[in-house]
Amino acid sequence: MGLIKALTGAVGGVLADQWREHFVCNSLSADVLAAKGQKSTSNRSSNTKGEDNVISNGSIIEVNEGQCMMIVEQGAIVEFCAEPGQFIFDSSKEPSIFYGKFGQNLLNTFKTMGKRISMGGAAGIDQRVYYFNTKEIVGNKYGTPNAVPFRVVDNNIGLDIDIAIRCHGEFSYKITDPMLFYKNVCGNVADIYTRAEIDSQLKTELMTALQPAFAKISAMGIRYSALPGHTIEISNALNEVLSEKWGALRGLAVASFGVSSVSASEEDEELIKKLQRDAVFRNPTMAAARLAGAQAEAMESAAKNEGGGGAFMAFAGMNMAQNAGGMNMNNLYAMGQQQQPAQQAPAASAPAGATWTCECGASGNVGKFCGSCGAPKKEEDGGWKCACGTFNKGKFCAECGAKRPEGAKAYRCNKCGWEPQDKSKPPKFCIQCGDPFDQNDIV
């Protein structure tokens, strides 16, 4: 009886599997990462008794946008398609008399019957179609249960400290390598594989990778309060950190990373604000202005005191505090002026005729050296100054062409090069360097 049952099962099974199947996966929701393909049947279809895991040769498989199709035969991947459209599976081990050459397929069908009889009527083959969701998987909420270290770097004030921040938001990921995802994550699922089965692990690894990712972000000089505006940089940093676990192991990648809120502890925020506020006072002028403001506030408070003794003590305390500090507003303002570059000094403050232009192009120089490049002032040898203001060496003016007057004299200090405006009556001493005028100063 067993032989007859095996013979009947083999013949009936082979005949039922002669029909060409049609596999389709209409849609994959955001919660489904992978699904097993099902045969498309209807009330008018005769293909209702074939084996579930047998794909007849010549079967049609459809692939939609945002999907990737994979055929697994005996546990091994034999076909792969990521382009939308129809795909004909013409290399199946299960023959069909409805596809290809009839004579050869009929012979292969009888051979298949013989194999099934030897296996008690079973097919002895396992073929499956899997569809993978390649769309962006959105709506994954995250939050740091504990504070995450963040390095705050501000090169303007020389700040480099570590604080702790908390952040919340959402991230999305997508399947970039379905083969790796099949081999190392979902495997031969019977129906569907949802993201709920892996979300917990992904979120834990994301929170772990957030610390080195934030380290890369802080190294770029981005402050923690500006993180919502640099989500692209965070996504790139996370993918770099997670490349081995997610990319090389599971075929996943972070698509986007959103930050809803980020905050530091009150102590850390107050510390940063205090350091930034104090750093402003490295400028003596700013420190003097702050001291002046503090004294003005103290004087206003003392003036409001109705008791004369209280006001007197307030003013006395203010003077004692100023003297105890060892520095007052005048000293701070003087220090600020000394720190200003010499080239920023207005040329109008220099004596008339004492400024000169260097060969480097810097004008308004006062003294013997250029305030921009430090080159010494180039002394001119002899000459005369025309009425148009041009200094000349020849007999005619190079600017207006006027002839050099007879007995014309030009005065210029032979030490610093200063020239008086009044050529008819030079001063007794140079107002720039104090050297007495004599015959050597006549050019």
Buried (B, 14 or more C-beta within 10 A) or exposed (E): EEEEEBBEBBBEBBBBBBBBBBBBBEEBEBEBBBBBBBBBEEEEEEBEEBBEBBBBBBBBBBBBEBBBBBBBBEEEBBBEBEEEEEBEBEEBBBBBBEBBEEEEBEEBBEEBBEBBBEBEBBBBBBBBBBBBBBBBBBEBEBEBEEBBEBBBBBEEEEEEEEBBBBBBBBBBBBBBBBEBBBBEBBEEBEEBBBBEEBBEEBBEBBBEBBEBBBBBBBEEEBBBBEBBEBBEBBBBBBBBBBEEBBBEBBBBBBBBBBBEEBBBEEEBBEBBEEBEEEBEBEBBBBBBBBBBEEBEEBBEEBEEBEEEEEBEEBBEEBEEEBEEEEBBBEEBBBBBEEEEEEEEBEEEEBBEBBBBEBEEEBBBBBBBBBBBEEEEBEEEEEBBBBEEEBBBEEEEBEEEEEEBEEEEEBBBBBBBBBBBEEBEEBEEEBBBBEBEBEEEBEB
